[in-house]
Amino acid sequence: MDYYKIIATVRGTVSYRLRHTFNHNKLDYSIKVVKQSDGRKLEFATVIPKERKEEVLQLIRESSLDPVITIAPILEYNNPNPGQLVRDIYLAPKASVSSLAELYDGVSIGSFSRVVGNALLQEDVRIGEGTFIGSGVVVRGQTSIGDNCHIGTGAIIGNNVIMGNNVNIEENVTIRANVVIGDNVSIGTAANIESNVEVKDNVRIGPLARIFNVGRKKAELDSNEDRKVIATVINSGTFIGSGAIVGGKIGSKVMIGSNAVVHTAIVGDGATVGSGATVPYGRKIESGLTVIGSPAKSVDEYKMEKNLMSFLKTKYKKQISNNP
């Protein structure tokens, strides 16, 4: 027999090692996902000349934990994909990856970055230098994370996310597809960032906050002009409190208090939305203005209405008390 087909079944969490080994040794292979009673596994199938049989078996054993190996002789073999482009996994010097992590093809991890626990990085994810990826984190395909970032335990980051440097993502945060996050951004525990949102530099988003897309529930936009019309933008230096729900065009250095609701509104630079306030759909808050209450009003307007109600109650106290 001139060729052997070797199938190695390995745990998905350490499959990146075998991918890297096959790519480094220029071995053509195919991958099939299988679900077994003890979890998700991958079948790597390769066809090799008989003179490389023992070499390849040794490579598999050195790159995998307890692989299940099947060997079958074949009479002839024509490679259907000669010269196939392989997207290798790149680990820079002093990058660290847990043996439980799972890395897909095309992943790149910069120097001094760490991937711990059972994190999952899908195709073509790029991680910068000095970044920490926590246990249970899922980073979906074509996403880029910058330098010196921290991605906390259980966070989920969607496809095509671009994240700048010095970004701090706390535990169990969800960031959906096509989101742009600038430098020096902090997002608190269990916050939710929907698709087609842009968060600029030096923004702070509190725990359990939700930043929603003001248009439609669609991950892919038709054009850049479409993004301008329907996507939420949080401009630089803005603070969003815990539990707040925000959508619209939010200016620079805006303060939005905890549990406030900004419903598809425009908030000017330096404005303040008080805790628990509700800014109705389509409302525009002028730059530098402070609003409170529900629906949100300026402090002066709120005080005026309160004084008017107090005056009316005093003036018509007798009528009110006699009203059955």
C-alpha positions, 0 to 999 in steps of 0.5 A, spaced: 500 500 500 502 506 498 498 511 502 494 511 509 488 515 511 489 517 518 483 519 522 485 522 529 479 524 534 481 529 539 477 534 544 475 540 541 478 544 546 485 542 544 484 542 537 488 548 535 495 544 537 493 539 532 491 544 526 498 548 528 502 541 527 499 539 521 500 546 518 507 547 520 508 540 517 505 541 510 499 536 511 493 537 508 487 535 512 479 535 513 476 537 519 469 534 521 465 536 528 462 530 532 458 530 538 459 524 543 457 523 550 463 526 553 463 532 549 464 536 542 470 533 539 473 534 532 476 528 527 482 530 523 483 526 517 489 526 513 492 522 507 499 520 507 505 516 504 506 510 507 513 512 509 511 518 513 506 514 517 510 513 523 512 520 523 505 523 523 502 518 528 508 521 533 506 528 531 499 526 533 500 523 539 505 529 541 500 534 539 493 531 543 491 529 549 489 521 548 487 522 541 483 516 538 487 514 532 484 510 526 488 507 520 486 505 514 490 503 507 488 506 501 490 504 494 491 510 490 490 518 492 489 524 488 489 530 492 483 534 490 486 541 493 493 541 491 497 548 494 490 549 498 491 556 502 492 554 510 490 559 515 495 557 520 494 559 528 499 564 530 502 565 537 507 570 538 513 569 543 511 569 550 503 569 548 500 564 553 494 559 551 490 554 556 490 547 554 482 547 555 482 553 550 479 552 543 482 556 537 480 556 530 484 557 523 487 564 522 487 566 530 493 571 531 495 572 539 500 578 540 506 577 545 504 577 553 497 576 551 493 570 555 488 566 553 485 562 560 480 556 561 476 554 556 475 560 552 473 560 544 476 564 539 473 563 532 476 564 525 481 570 524 480 573 531 486 578 532 488 579 539 493 584 540 499 585 545 498 584 553 491 582 552 487 577 557 482 573 555 478 570 561 475 563 562 468 561 558 469 567 553 467 566 546 470 571 541 466 570 534 470 570 527 473 576 524 473 580 530 479 584 532 481 586 540 487 591 541 493 591 546 492 591 553 485 589 554 481 585 559 475 580 557 472 578 563 469 571 564 463 569 560 463 575 556 461 574 549 463 578 543 460 577 536 462 577 529 466 583 526 467 587 532 473 592 532 476 593 539 481 599 541 486 599 546 486 599 554 479 596 553 476 593 560 470 588 559 467 585 565 464 578 566 458 576 562 458 582 558 455 581 551 457 585 545 453 583 538 456 583 531 458 589 527 460 593 533 466 599 534 469 600 540 474 605 541 480 606 546 480 606 554 473 604 554 470 600 560 464 596 560 461 593 566 458 586 568 452 583 564 452 589 560 449 588 553 451 592 547 447 590 540 449 590 533 451 596 529 453 600 535 459 605 535 462 607 542 468 612 542 474 613 546 474 614 554 466 611 555 464 608 561 458 604 561 455 601 568 453 594 570 447 591 567 446 597 562 443 596 555 446 600 549 441 598 543 440 599 536 435 605 534 433 602 527 432 595 526 434 588 528 439 587 523 446 585 524 448 587 517 447 594 514 446 595 507 451 601 506 455 606 511 450 611 509 445 606 512 449 606 519 449 613 520 441 613 519 440 607 524 446 606 528 447 608 535 453 612 537 456 614 544 461 619 543 467 620 547 468 621 554 460 619 556 458 616 562 452 611 562 450 609 569 448 602 571 442 599 568 441 605 563 437 603 557 440 608 551 439 608 544 440 614 539 446 619 538 449 621 544 454 627 545 461 627 548 462 628 556 454 626 557 452 623 564 446 618 563 444 616 570 443 609 573 436 606 570 435 612 566 432 610 559 434 614 552 429 612 547 432 613 540 433 620 542 439 626 541 443 628 547 447 634 546 455 634 548 455 635 556 448 634 557 446 630 564 440 625 564 438 624 571 437 617 574 431 614 573 429 619 567 426 617 561 427 621 555 422 620 550 422 617 542 425 622 538 426 628 543 433 632 543 436 634 549 440 641 548 448 641 549 449 642 557 442 641 559 440 637 565 434 633 565 430 629 570 423 626 571 419 622 566 418 624 561 425 628 562 424 635 563 429 641 565 430 642 572 427 649 571 421 646 568 421 641 573 421 646 579 416 650 575 411 645 574 412 643 581 411 650 584 405 650 579 402 644 582 403 646 589 400 653 588 393 650 585 393 645 590 393 651 595 388 655 591 383 649 590 384 646 597 377 647 599 374 644 592 379 638 592 377 636 600 369 637 598 370 633 592 367 626 593 
